Amino acid sequence: MDIVTAIILGIVQGLTEFLPVSSSGHLVLAESLIGNLPSEQDAAAVNVLVHLGSLLAILLVLRRDIVALVWPRIDWRVALLLIYVSIPAAIAGLSIKYALPDDVEHTLLGSPWVACAGLLVTSIILYISERPREERVDLTTVRGGEWWRAGLVGLAQAVAILPGVSRSGSTICSALLLGWRRPAAVTLSFLMGSVAISGAGILEARTISELDPASALAAFGASLVFSLLGLKLVQMVVIGRRLRWFSLYTGIVGLGGLIAFALLG
């Protein structure tokens, strides 16, 4: 893979991982449009690297929250909550990777048609999430009966394994619909993202060796820089109640993509 392609994919990942527009959907569409990835191994390798760039961005932005979880003592309530909400996505991801034939997995996760349909689903989720409702739940108030709310957010993240269905959009919007406060919904989504990206990175780490060092560094660096930008932007968007802007965008891209691929065959 050439360096320019690696940088483009890093930028796409960085901007779309945290903005509620689906990084996986945009990566699938970008790879389909670029059309010059040398192999599936290169595509898998760059996907791991750009997600690791996003992971480092999360750790940098949430460093105080993360330190507070483990120092001066571990906050087991929040730690167990993160494990709990990550289980559905882990089950879904492992099932797709190890239970499905490779060709079915590639069709499901690499199809531009699936990505465009997923973007339309994201558009609907973003639109309905901005309806006025009571916001009272946060990370420090999740107790007993409130855990079912967190469980539903975990299920939303599992669905977002499909390309086009935004992980950040699904988790933030489901949290908002279930009564979470906006800052808490964003923080929960970011923390869940760090767990999900770490797990996926461990499973696919061996593919990194398939990519040349210059392209690997370019993809990782571009993703890190633009992920930091994306993190700041999504905080502004959610707190400012502007999610419907992205509902319009994902709807246009999803519908436009379906029409374009139908016409181009």
C-alpha positions, 0 to 999 in steps of 0.5 A: 500500500502506498503512503498516500492511500495509508494517510487517506484511510488514517484521516477517514478513520480518525474523523469518523471513529468518534463522530457519529457517522461510522468509521467502518462504513466510511473505510469500506466506502473509501477502500471501494472508491480508492480501489488500489489496496494490494491485498486483503492482508493490507486492508486488514493491517491498515484497519488495525493500525488506524484503530490503534491510532484512535485508541491512543487518542482516547487514552490521551483525551480521557487520561484523567478519567482512566487514572481515576478508575485505578488510582488511588484505588480501583473503582470496581463499579465502573470497571465491572460496568465496562466489562458488562457492556462490552460482552455483547460486542465481544460475543458478536465479534468472535462469532463473526470471526470464528463461526462464519466462513471467511467469504461470508465474513468478508461479504458482511463486513466489507460490502459497500451495500451493507455499509450504505444500508448501515449508514441509513440505520445510523441516520434514523438513530441520530434523528430520534435521539434528539427528542427531549427527555429526562437526563438523570443517569451517569457513571456514578449513579449506575446501581442495581436496577440501572444496569439494564440501561447499560446493558442495552447500550452494550447491545447497541455497540454489538449491532455497530459491528456492522459497517455503516452502523456508527459505534459512537452514534449507537452507544451515545444515542442509545444512552441518551434515549435511556436517560443518560446525561449527555457528558456521561453518555459521551464518556461511556461511549469513549470508554467502551470504544477503548475496550472494543478497539483493544480487543479487536486490535489483539485479535488482528495484531498479527496482520500488521507485519504485512504492511511496510513500515512507512505506510504503517506509520503514516496510517497510524499517525494520520489516524491519531491526529484526526482522532484527537480532532474527532473526539473534541468535535463529538463532545461539542456536537453531543453537548450542543444537541446537534446530532441531527446534523449528522443524521442528514449527512449519513442519510445522504451518504447512505442513500447516495451510495446505494444509488451510485453502486446500483447505477455502476453495477 
